Amino acid sequence: MWTSEIGGPEFQAALQKSLGNAGLLSAGDKAPYSLRANLVRVDQPMFGLDFEVTSEVEYTLVDNATGKELLRETLRTPFTAGVGDAFVAVTRLRLANEGSARENISALLKRLGELNIEAKQVSLNQ
């Protein structure tokens, strides 16, 4: 099979690393907030010169003290990789998959910033 795919475990690993790099990930399991990410779907083309991949992820952020949902949102993020990015089709598709996931996580980090989530306040439910 020539296709490239990103799955739930790979996405969770990228999300965890990104939350850590952003300084939001709690070192312990007593964080004030819990984040759950559900990779709903990844739309990708079967062929073409430019590959546009769209990742759809549902995020839920819960205040652990009250049990209240602070955020429940599905983010859809496209990313296109063209021949200029990679000549080999499977490589272009991999780049588009990774780019779409990266854009999705970036959109989440922006939303968390809008909620004024402080450093080391989030635990990731997997």
Secondary structure, DSSP 8 states (H G I E B T S, - for coil): -------HHHHHHHHHHHHHHTT-B-SSS--SEEEEEEEEEEE--SS-SSEEEEEEEEEEEEETTT--EEEEEEEEEEEEE-TTT-SSHHHHHHHHHHHHHHHHHHHHHHHHHHTT--TT-EEEE-
